[in-house]
Amino acid sequence: DAGVIQSPRHEVTEMGQEVTLRCKPISGHDYLFWYRQTMMRGLELLIYFNNNVPIDDSGMPEDRFSAKMPNASFSTLKIQPSEPRDSAVYFCASSITGLQPQHFGDGTRLSIL
Amino acid sequence: GIQVEQSPPDLILQEGANSTLRCNFSDSVNNLQWFHQNPWGQLINLFYIPSGTKQNGRLSATTVATERYSLLYISSSQTTDSGVYFCAAQITTSGTYKYIFGTGTRLKVLA
């Protein structure tokens, strides 16, 4: 079975540009999570969805960040406008239920110049 | 909020050695998960262990929920075990789930 699929794997863009990260969860998983990993702050949960509905977005750093899940097999995390401090590795994860193990994608390494 | 602390922060082993990594959490948790982040940055599930002991090959984990800690044992370490090991605690607050990652143990296994 395919795991969680993220795209792109790497993204380099200039400050001020819009960035869109994509995630396809494991089929049948009702929960989808977006995380950010930085050296300074480690792994942080940004937002999670249950059955395509955002449940907790308290980890989203500011209004420049937004996430959507239009259907059970696709989610996006958008940053607009991007800033150099947004540079990080962004992970998507999914789980069958909220109390089951999370499975992570390979991440998107984002660099904002 | 809940604190998740891991020790030691760094560990260097000779191939073949055994090691124990520790994860302490400051409050009751629903679940506890261990991950290995390999040198390519991938996060690999190791164990999902809210309580008790599990084993998978050379790795095993024990969580003592009442005492708020979990241990990850690596036996006969190999160079491929190098990377960062994270524990992640799950709690429920106001009906929503919170996932708190520890800061990790960076392991280097020397040939």
Interface residues (C-beta under 8 A of the other chain):
Chain A: F33 G42 L43 E44 L45 Y48 I55 D56 V89 F91 A93 G98 L99 Q100 P101 Q102 H103 F104 D106 G107 R109
Chain B: N30 N31 Q33 F35 G41 Q42 L43 N45 Y48 F86 A88 Q90 T96 Y97 K98 Y99 F101 G102 T103 G104
